[in-house]
Amino acid sequence: MTSLLNTTFCGVEFENPLILPSGIITEIPAHKKAEDAGAGGVTLKSFTVQPREGHSLPRIIKYDHGFLNSVGLRNAGIEKGKEAVKEYFLHARVPTIVSVFATNVKDFVQLLETFAPLHPAMIELNLSCPNVEDEFGKPTGDEVESAARVVREAKKIVRNIPLIAKLSPNLPTIVDIAKTCEAEGINGLSAINTVGPGMVIDIKTKKPVLGHLKGGVSGPGIFPIAVAKIYDLYEAVKVPILGMGGVTSWQNAVEIMMAGASLVGVGSAVYSKGYGVFEEIKAGMIKYMEENGVGSVQEMVGIAHQR
């Protein structure tokens, strides 16, 4: 039955369209939990050139409609990261996406020169991390020209490895940036990153709850924003979209695919429902497809655009 869920994205075959997005798990070996739980693919935590401990605790908190996170790109850096990824690839059974973050072309190039030789299924250019602006300034993907330069140089390095750009929902120019990335040769898009930043204040302590004060907002509360942004991107570009942002149910997965996503990121739902959410969503999608005569997940992609 699961053959109903088989799909292809940027030439890479997936047993199902559900992907663990970057940042949900920080330790590389632990990503196997999502693979074992039935995810169709996995995106590793974004790597930076230098190791990062991340922001002060607490880094993730729950609020009424989802989560706030200020992990701050916690990762092992380029040297230890490369070895951890090599080890992970020895046992990975599903397509694995390596995600990289930098604030300038030079660092992006260094990251890509390190990870491209490991031949990941795809490489994600994280152009939109919202939790580190106080350290790094605006993300590279906030401006059309800077995003174009990154993609242009990246394509020279990755060669035949599919390259996807992760975009921020916080910009009115998200469609312009997507079009520019496509013109420079990007193979796919990943959208959306978290919304915000947002803040939660404890009225007892009278202080912000997050250690870093503010953080990216995720979870069910941002789902309608994700659907709208993906709908707009699908109208504007021809490259496929890995859609994410508040997906917690099979109904959400179907809806976001109808908006234009070919793959579906399931992230914060892992915190709220556990890893069983992958099988739960897959079962619901299969039942919906069988009951509605849908022969493949590709048939649902962008169907909401039919007029």
N, C-alpha and C positions, 0 to 999 in steps of 0.2 A: 504493500500500500504506500510505503514511503516514497515510491518512485514518482508519485504525484508531486512531491516536493523537490525533486531534483531540478537544479537550475545551473546556469552558467553566467558568470560575471567577469567581464574583461578577459574572456577566454579561459577562465579557471572554473573547473567543475566543482559544484557543491552538492552534497547529498540533501541538504535542505537550506533554506534561505536565512536561517537564524544565526546571527553572528554575535559573539561577545565583543562589545566595543572596548577600545583602549581605556585604561584607567580604572576599571572595576576591580582588577586584581593587580597588585604591585610586584609580587615576587614571580619571576618567570616560571619556575617549575609548577607553581600552583595553577597556572592556566589550564593544566591538564584536567582540572575539575570540570571545567565547562565542556571540554571535549568529551569526557566520560559521561557527562550529563545529557549529551545529545545535541550540542551546538553544531551547526554546519561548518563553522569556521571560527577562528579566534584572532583577535587583534591584541598584540602585546602592548604593555604600558609604554608610553612614549619615552624614547631615549633622548638624552641631551649629551653634549660632548663631555662635560664634567659631571661627576657624581653629584646627586642632590639628595639631601635628607628630607626635603619637603618642609611644609609649614608646621608650626607648633600645634600640639593636640588641644582639643579634639579637631580632627580634620574632616570628619563626616558626621552630620547630624540629620535627624529626621524631623520633618515638620508636617503639618496636616495634609499637605498635598504632594509630598515627595521628599527630596533630600537636598541638602546644601553640602557641597564639598569644596575643600581648599587643600587638597593633597599637595599641590605645589610641585608637580612633576617629580615626585620622589622616584629615583631610579639609580641604578648602579653606575651609570656613566658608560662611556664608549668602550673602555678596555674590558672591564668585567662583564659588561653587557654583551659584548660579542661572544665571549666564552659561554655565557649562560644560554644565549640563543642557539649556538652551535650544539650544545648539549640537548636543548629542548627539541631541536629538529631531528635528532636521532630517533625520537620516539613519537613524534607528532603524526597523527593519522588523518587530520583534517587540514585544509588550507590555513596557513598561518600568515597573518599580515604583520609586518614590522612597522611600527609607528615612530617617527622622529620629529623632534621639535628643536628649533633654533630661532634666533632673532636676526640672523644675517646669512647671506648666501654662502660665505666661507664655511660657517659651521655646518650648514645643511650639506654642503659638498663633502666635508669630512665624515659626517654621519653616513651618507650614502656610499661613500667609498669603503666604509667599514662593513656595512650590512648587505649591500648588493651582492658581493661575492658569496654570501651564504645562500643565495637563491631562495628568498622567501616567496610565497605565492604572490604577494603584492607588497608594495611599500606605501604607507600612508604619510603624507606630508601634513603634520599637524600645524596648520596655519592660524590656529584660533584658540589656544589655551587661554581661558579668562582669569586664571588664578594667580598670574605672575606679573601683571602689568606694573605693579609697584617696583618690581625688580628690573624688568626687561623693557618696560614701555609697551606701546601698542603691539599686538601680535603682527607678524609679518603679513598675514593675509588680510589685514584691515585696509590695505591700500592696493589698488589695482596694479600699479607698476611694480611694487615690491613682490607681490604674489607672482606676477609674470616672470620676474627675474629668477625667482626660486625654481619655478617649474621649468623654465628654459634650461637652466644649468643642470637641474636634476635629470632631465631627459637624456642629457649627454652621458650620464653615468650609469643609469639603471638599464639602458639598452632595451632588452626584450621583457624586462620585469614590469608588469602593470603598475602604474603610478596613480594613486588617488589623493585628492586634496580634501582635507577636513575643514569645513567652513563654519563660521560663526553666524548664529541667528541674530546677533545684536547689531548688525549693520544694515542700513537701508540699501547698501551697494552689493549685497550678497549675490544677486543675479549678475551684475556687471563683473564681479570677481570670478564667478563661475564661467562666464563667457570668455574672459581673458585666459583663464587656466585651460579651457578647451582649445582656444586658438593656439596656445603654446604646446599643445600635445598631451594634456592630461588624459588619462584613460578612463577615469571615473571620479565621482565625488562622494564624500562622506559628510552627511549632514543630518541633524544639526549637533553642534557642540552644546554645552550647557548654556542656559540663559542667565543674564545678570551682569555683574554679581549681585547677590542678594544677601540679606542679613536677618538673623533672628536674635532678639534680645530676651534674656531671662528676666521676667519682671520681679523675681524675688531677689536676684543678685544685682539687678539693674545694669547688667553688662551684656555685651554680645556673647553668644554661646560659642561660636567658632573661635579657635585659637588665633586664627588669622583675621578675625572679625567678619570678613565677607567671604563668600564663596559662590561657585557656580550652582545654579538651580537646576535640578533634574527631577525625574519622576512624573507621575500622571499629570501634574499641574501644567507641564510644558507641552503635553502631547498635541493639543490643537495648534500650537505654534509650529511644531515640527511638521504637521500635516500641511499647513499653509505654505511653509517655506519649500518643502519638497514639491508641492504642486507647482509653485512658481518656477523652481529650477527645472522641472520636467518640461515645462512649456518653453524654457529658454535654451536648453542645451540638448545635444543628442547622446552624450556619454551617459552610461548607467549610474544610478545613485544607490549608495548604501544608506538607507534611511534609518534614523534613530531619534529618540527623544520621548521618553515616557511610555514606551511600549510595555504593557504589563499583561496583555491577554491576546488570545487568538484573534479577537475582533479588532484590536488595535493593529495587529500585524497585517490583517487583510486590508484594513482601511488605509494604512500608510503605503501599502503596495498599490492600491487603487489610485493613490495620489501621485505615484510615480516611482516608488522605491523598488529596485530589483532584489536587493538584500535588505534584511531587517535587523538592526542592532537591538539586542535585549540586554540592558545594563543594570539600571538601578532596581529592576524587578528581581534581580538575583539577591539583593539585600532584603527586600520585603517578602519574597516568596520562597527563596532558596533556589538551588540549582534545578529542582524539579520543574521549574517554570518552562524550561525548554521542551520537555516532553509534553507538558500540558498544552502549550501553544501549538506544537506540531499536531497533536491529536485533534484539537479543535479545528485547525486549518483543513486537515484531511476530511473530517466529517462535513465541514462547510462545502468543500470542493465537490465531494461525492453527491451531496444533496442538491447542489446547484449545477451539476453537469460541467464543472470546470476541469479540464483535462490536464492542465499544468499550471504552475504558479505564474509562468510567464504571461498567461492569458489575463491575469489580474492586473499586471503592471500598467499603470496609467489609464485604466479603463474609465476612471472618473472624468477624463478629458474628452471622451466621446460626446459629440453633440449631434 
